[in-house]
Amino acid sequence: MMQEWFKDAKLGIFMHWGIYAVYGIAESWSFYNGEISYEEYMEQCKGFTAKKYDPKAWAELFKKAGAKYAVLTAKHHDGVALWDTKFSDLNVVKKTPAARDLIGPYCEAMREAGLKVGLYFSHLDWSHPDNASIQHPDPTVFNLPFNKYTHPVGEDDYEAWERFLKFHRGQITELMTNYGKIDLLWFDGDWEKSAEQWRFAELREYLHKLNKDVIINSRMLGYGDYKTPEQGIPIIRPEGEWEFCVTMNDSWGYVPTDHNYKSTRQIIRMFAECIGMGGNMLLDIGPLPDGTIAPEEEERLLELGKWIHKNQEAIYSTVAGLPPEHFYGASTLSKDRETLYLFLFDRPWDSFAVKGLHNNIKRISIVESGKELQYKKIGGAPWANIPGVLWVNIDENDLDPYATVIKVELDGPLNLYREEGHAISKN
């Protein structure tokens, strides 16, 4: 069952941190796609120091950003674990100058800061000799080209696959039992095999025996708790619980040549659109090999946080707002549905419109300042159940440089006009 904290969280921070930050190249995919040899990719282990790793500073930054949870890549597809797993020597404790467990301090720091703890774990492991031991039962669904890291070279070897499943379950068990309560498991890499081959139904049941409250993301081929649209913000609101994961620039991990950062305004707009459709946003950063965070990313997190904290009543503990036809911007609703929050992205000439409100209005104000705004309804035919358009006046001096949040207090639960319109037979 989905936990209430996730529905109310709205913002999480994703961290893609691993040896790929040393050369500043794509995590795992760079060797899979032949951009670099596997051997050269693994040479990065020598430069992964984590010497300035300060998870308490991370947690403080995330809290200032307004986040309620965080997700760290415990192991990506390359198989390099950030903890001292007993199931493989391929971990930062044994193979890198970091020479210590990085998961434990992260979990402790997030909990101390009041943030929920999430861990990313790739089902597949392109370094494990048994990963590519059997083929997907339906090759037409496997949308990646043949690759030695994923496809068996000869016949299917089911004994090898059993060994891999034991390894897979073993590492997940370590993460779930060695670091206190894990609030969220963010899986990835489910596409190489079927749900039956992965035995995901069995895995889900096992995870809930370890922790009945753990939330599991969608990358379990139908056995997860919520959807995870990636990089492209949904145009149509997804059904059920969901979370939009997105990078600050074009890269998940640290890539120093990638300067295509989204502006703070663009990030705030994406965030408002997500919560306006009832979802969360999982905003990604890529720490450097020493554990520090790029200044461009820190700056945006702090600016996002300042805006969120000024407008938090319109963000946390709200639900999805108006359908898009009613207002040209994002919106949220209080849980009792009697307060509507409007996120005004663009600069109006003198007023802005809200359509289809049957409700009478008690008061309209700016969330940040509390300043009351004047308004009037124009048109409509109330006697025929057709509401007019609500026009709200706002002065340019009252606009927020990122997004202005307007509070509309209604005379009862939101009552929307959702019809095509019709001729009026009586005036």
C-alpha positions, 0 to 999 in steps of 0.5 A, spaced: 500 500 500 502 506 498 504 510 504 501 517 505 508 520 506 510 519 499 503 522 496 505 529 500 512 529 499 512 532 492 520 533 491 525 528 492 533 528 490 536 523 486 543 522 486 547 518 480 554 517 484 559 512 482 565 511 478 563 514 472 564 521 475 571 520 474 572 521 467 565 524 467 562 519 462 555 516 461 554 511 467 554 504 465 551 505 458 558 508 455 561 501 455 555 498 453 554 502 447 562 501 445 564 509 447 569 506 451 572 499 453 569 495 459 577 495 461 578 503 461 571 504 464 573 500 470 580 504 470 575 509 473 575 505 480 582 508 481 580 515 481 574 515 485 576 518 492 569 520 496 575 524 500 570 530 501 563 526 502 559 529 507 552 526 507 550 531 512 551 537 508 548 533 502 542 532 507 542 539 509 542 542 502 536 537 500 532 540 506 533 547 504 531 545 497 524 543 500 525 535 498 522 530 503 526 524 500 532 522 497 534 516 492 542 514 492 544 509 486 547 504 491 549 500 484 548 502 477 548 497 471 556 497 471 555 492 478 560 497 482 556 497 489 557 503 494 557 498 500 562 492 502 557 487 499 559 480 501 557 477 494 562 481 490 569 484 490 566 489 485 565 495 490 568 501 492 570 499 499 575 494 495 576 497 489 577 504 490 581 509 494 574 511 497 575 504 501 569 505 505 562 504 505 558 510 503 551 507 504 551 507 511 553 514 512 548 517 507 542 513 510 544 516 517 544 523 515 538 523 511 534 520 517 537 525 522 535 531 517 528 528 517 528 525 510 526 519 507 531 514 505 531 511 498 536 507 494 536 505 487 538 498 485 539 496 478 536 489 477 541 487 472 549 487 473 553 488 466 559 485 470 557 479 473 558 473 469 551 470 470 547 476 468 547 474 460 545 467 462 538 466 459 534 470 453 528 474 454 522 469 452 520 474 447 525 477 444 521 482 440 520 486 447 527 486 448 528 493 444 536 493 445 541 490 440 545 484 441 550 485 446 555 480 450 553 484 457 546 482 456 545 476 451 547 469 452 553 467 447 550 460 447 544 456 449 540 458 455 544 456 462 538 456 467 543 454 473 547 460 471 541 464 472 539 461 478 546 463 481 545 470 478 538 470 482 541 468 488 546 474 488 541 479 486 537 477 492 543 477 496 545 484 495 538 487 496 537 483 502 544 487 505 541 493 503 534 492 506 537 489 513 544 492 514 542 500 514 536 500 518 529 502 515 529 503 507 523 507 505 523 507 498 527 502 493 528 505 486 529 499 482 532 499 474 534 495 469 528 490 469 527 490 461 532 484 460 528 478 462 520 477 464 517 478 470 516 471 471 524 470 470 526 475 475 520 472 479 518 479 481 511 477 485 516 473 489 521 478 490 515 483 492 512 479 497 519 478 500 521 485 500 514 486 504 516 481 509 523 485 510 519 491 511 512 492 510 512 499 509 517 499 503 515 503 497 517 500 490 517 504 484 514 501 477 521 498 474 518 491 477 514 489 470 507 490 474 509 489 481 511 496 483 507 501 487 507 507 482 509 510 475 516 513 473 515 517 467 522 519 465 525 526 462 519 528 458 514 531 463 507 527 462 502 531 458 496 527 460 496 526 467 498 518 469 493 514 473 495 512 480 501 515 484 507 517 480 513 520 480 517 524 474 525 523 474 529 528 471 536 531 470 538 538 471 542 538 465 542 532 460 546 527 464 544 523 470 551 523 473 557 528 473 559 530 466 563 537 466 562 538 459 554 538 459 553 545 461 545 545 458 542 546 465 535 548 466 534 554 469 531 555 476 525 558 473 524 552 468 525 547 474 520 550 478 515 550 472 516 543 471 515 542 479 509 546 479 506 542 473 508 535 476 504 537 483 499 540 479 497 533 476 498 529 482 505 527 482 512 528 485 518 530 482 525 526 483 530 531 481 537 529 479 544 531 481 551 528 479 556 529 485 563 529 483 568 523 484 570 526 491 563 527 493 562 534 492 556 537 488 557 542 482 556 549 484 550 550 478 546 544 481 547 547 488 545 554 486 539 551 483 537 547 489 537 553 494 533 557 489 528 552 488 528 551 496 527 559 497 521 559 492 518 552 495 518 555 502 515 561 501 509 557 498 509 551 502 502 551 503 500 550 496 505 545 495 505 540 501 499 536 503 495 538 497 492 534 491 492 535 484 488 541 481 484 543 476 484 540 469 488 544 464 482 547 460 480 551 466 487 555 467 493 557 463 498 554 469 498 549 474 494 548 480 493 544 486 487 543 491 487 543 499 485 536 501 478 538 503 478 541 496 476 548 499 482 552 497 485 552 490 492 554 489 494 557 482 501 557 479 502 563 475 508 562 470 507 568 465 506 575 466 499 578 465 497 585 462 492 586 468 488 580 470 488 572 469 482 568 468 479 561 471 474 558 467 468 553 470 468 555 477 460 554 480 463 556 487 462 563 490 469 566 492 470 568 499 477 571 498 483 571 493 490 573 495 497 572 494 500 566 498 507 569 499 505 576 501 498 575 503 495 581 499 488 581 497 486 581 490 480 584 487 476 579 482 470 579 478 466 574 474 464 576 467 458 572 463 455 566 464 448 564 465 447 562 473 440 560 472 442 555 466 447 552 471 453 556 466 458 559 470 461 566 468 469 566 467 473 569 474 477 574 472 483 576 478 486 583 478 494 583 479 499 588 479 506 587 476 509 589 482 506 583 486 509 578 481 514 573 483 520 572 478 519 565 478 512 563 479 506 567 483 502 563 487 495 565 488 490 562 493 483 562 492 478 560 498 472 557 496 465 557 499 465 549 499 468 544 496 470 545 488 465 545 484 467 545 476 463 546 470 465 540 465 460 541 460 460 542 452 455 548 453 448 548 450 443 553 448 439 557 453 432 557 452 430 561 458 433 568 459 
